[in-house]
């Protein structure tokens, strides 16, 4: 089914990733990616023409990073997508409180400068391929459909910023804007849910001591530190948790003792050798597309079987 108009509520790095994949999918530029063939074919069938990333607050409260946005800008400079930030959105975002928030915040200063540069660059607004619009000061109000309940548009209420420096909030103006929409995605951050009500949990994270929650329960990643960082951050984070696991367990502080414990308790587990089995299959030339680094195993149960040497 054709789905030319995509609306994403939220403007963080995940939103930019989504826009990048959808824009590349339309132009058949995902051949060297890890996206599976069936997903690429489905995206090509949608024929995405416009991707609207809608943010409730202003330019100075943008959540995505300079690096991720610069990558999208480079795509537009190369003629692969169109990229648009309305000058009016930049102007309405710029008040004394926002300027004060940016004082001394060099990363935010670089990001705002880049956003303003895109807003002034008319050359990237009319490229071939999908159009990515980054829109500000819009809060979702309602979803509208046709008589057959196919989504037609999302109605947003135009916002204005109110409040003191560091505590500005978006306030509705009573004005509305309709955005044509075939696919609607929410991307407004991540908040973990507790596995057990008895575990110490607050603000979307487990309370922990370097990853140790209580008893034999440990945490790593976003449920440990909240939704922040990149893949590399998770590696450092996991190392800390494993270090705490060795300290708190009856394993004598060595890998051999931990593996002996898992074996004695009959706990299924994967080792480095298990990861190497997965890597060998995913990088097998017979599975990969041309220029593709790896062809990922999609099913979690299949991955586990490969890791354990059962397949």
N, C-alpha and C positions, 0 to 999 in steps of 0.2 A: 504494500500500500504506500502511495506517495505521502510524504510528510515533510513538505518544504520548510515549515517554520517551527523552529525549536526555541522554547523559552526556558531559561535557567534562572531560578530565583536564588540569588547569592552570588557574590563575586570574590571567590577565593582561588587558591591554586588549583583545587579540584575542578572548579568551574572552567578555568582556562584549559586544563587538560581535556575536559569534555569537548570544549569548543574546537580545540586543535584536532582531536580525533575525528569529530564529525566533519570538519572542513576537509581534512585529508581524505576521509572515506569517500566523499563526494567526487574527488578528483582522482581516485584510485592511487593514492600516494602511500598506502599502508602496506605495500608488498614486503618491505623489509622489517616490518614491526612484528611484535609477538601476538598481535590480534589474530584470532583464528579465522580461517577462510569463510566459515558460515556467517560470522559476524560482519565481515567485510562485505559479503554479498548482500546481506540484509540492509546495511547502511547505504550501499550504492543504490538499492531499490527505493530508499526513501527520497533520494534526490534533494537533500538539504540545500536550501538556498540562503536562509537567514537564521543566524543564531543570536538571540538577544540575551545578554547577561544583565540581570536587573538587580540593582543594589538599593537597599532601603535608605542608606545614609549617603554621604557625599564623597567627593574625590579624596579628601584628606583622611577619611576613615576607611580607605580601601584595604581589603584583607590580603589580596594577592601580592606576591613579591616582584621586585623589579626584574629579576632574572627571568621569571616565567612570562611576564608581560613583554619583555624585550624579545623573547623567542617568537611570540605571536607577531610582533611588529616586524621582525626580520622576514617572517613568512609573507607578510603583506608587501614589504619592500621588494621581495622576490617575485611578486605578481601571482602568488598562489592563492591568496584570499584577499578580501577587502576588510579593512579594519576602521571602525568609526567610534569616536567619542565626540559627543555634541559639545560645542563651545559653550552653549547656554548652561549645560550641566556643570561645567567647570566654574562658570561665573556664579551660579547659584550656590555652589559648594563653598565659595571663598568668603568667609566672614572673619571677623577679628578673632573669635575663639579658635577657629581652625588654624589660622596663621600662628596663633600663640602655641597651639599644640605641636606645630611643626618646628618651633624654635629648638635648636639643639638636637633635633632628631634627623641626623644626616641620611639614614636609609629612607625615611619617609620623604625627605626633601628630594632625593634622587628619583623616587617613584613618581611624586607629583610632577616633577619636571618632565619626566618621560610621558606621562599621561597628557600634559599640556602640549607637548611636542606632537603627539598623535592627533590631538584635537585640531591643531593648526595645519597638519599635513594633509592637504586635499588630495595628494597623489595616491595615498593608500586607501582612499574611500571608494574608488571605482575600479577595482581590479577584477580580473576574472575569478571564477570560483565563488565559494560561499562568502557571505558577508557576516562578519562578527561585529555586533554592536554592543558596546559597554555603556550601560545606561545607569544613571544615578538618581537618587531621591524619588524612588518609586516603591510603594508598598502594595503587595497583592491584596486585592479587595474581593474579587469573585471570578469564577470560571464560567464561561458561557459555551453553549453547544447549539447545534442545529436540531431540527425535528427528529433526526435519527440518533441523537445523543453523541454525535461526533464533535469533539472540541473545536471551536472556531477561534476563540480569543480569550485572553486573560485581561481583566480590567484591573488597573493599578490606580491607586490614589497618589497624586503628586504630593511630595513631602517637602518640608522645610526644616532646617535645623534650629533647635532651641536648647538653651542651657549653657552652663559655664564650661570653660576649658577643661577637657578631659572627661566631661560628663554630658556631652551633647546627645540629644535624642531626636529622632525623626518624628515630626508632628504633621498630621494630615492637613491639607489646605482646602479640602472640599472640591478640588479639581480632579478630573479623572483622565486616564489615557488608556486606550484599548490597544493591545499588542496581539497581532495575529499569531495563533499558536496551534500546531498540530501535535506536538509532543511537549509536555511540561515536566521539568526536572527540578526538584528542590535540592539545593546544595548549600545548606546553612550551618555547616559545622557538624561535629560528631559528639555524641554523649553516650558513654557506655551505660549499660544496665547491669545491676548486680546479679550474679549467678545464684546467690543465696542471701536471703534477708538477714541472716545472722552474721554475715561478714561485714567488717568495718568499711563503709562505703560513703563517700560524701563528694558532692559536686562533680559526679560523673567519673570519679576515680576511686580506686581502693586505697585505703590508708595502709601504709607499708613502711618497712625499714629496709631501704635499698632493695626493694622488690619482694621482701618477705611479708606476706599478709598475716597469716597465722597458721600454726600447725604445719601441715605439708602443702600449704597453698602459697604459691608465688605468682607474681604478676610481672609482665613486661609490655612495652608498647604503650598505646594510648590509654588503656585502662589503668596504667600505672602513673603516667605523667600528664595525661590530657592530650587533646588533638593538636600536636605541634611537631615540627621537625620533618625530616625526610628519611629515606631508607637507611642512610648511614647513621642517623640518630638512633634508629632502632637497634642497630648492631651494638653500639656502645651501651645502650640501655640494657640489652639482653645480657651482655657480658657482666654488668654489675649484678644483675639478678642471679646469674649462675654462680658468681663469686660468693654471693650471700647464701646460696643454696649449699655450697660446699661447707661454709662456716657453720651453718645451722644444722646440717644433717649428720647422721652417724656414718659418714663415709670416709673418715680419716683424711679428708682434704685432698683426695686424689681421684682421678677419673676412673681408674680401675675399680676402686671400692664402690663408686656409684653404680657402675655397670653391674658389679656383682650383686648389689642390693636390688636393682631392677630385675635381674634374672631370678633371684631368690624369691621375690614377691610376685613373680609371674606377670610383670607389667610390660606390655608391648612398648617398644621404643625403637627409634631410629638413630643411627650413628652417622658419622661423616661418610662412611662407606655407602650408607643408604642414599645420602644426597648425591654421591657420585653416580649411583645407578640411575637416579632421576635425570641428572645432567647428561649422561650418556645417551639416554633415549631421546631427550628433548633436542639434542644437538645432532642427532642422526641425520645425515644428508638426505636420506630417502624420505624423511618426514617434512623437511623444510621447503619453503618456497625459495625462489632465487633471491639472493642477498639477505635472506632472513637469518638472524643470529641463532634463534631457537624456535621450535614449535612446541608451545607449552602443553603439558597434560592438563586437561580441563577438569576432570573429575577428581574430587578429593579422595574418594575411596580408591581409585586407581593409583593415585600418587602414593598412598600409604602402602598398597600392595607392592609397588615397584621398590619403594624404600626398604621394605622388609624382605625383598628377594622372593616374593610369592608370585611374581608374574614375569 
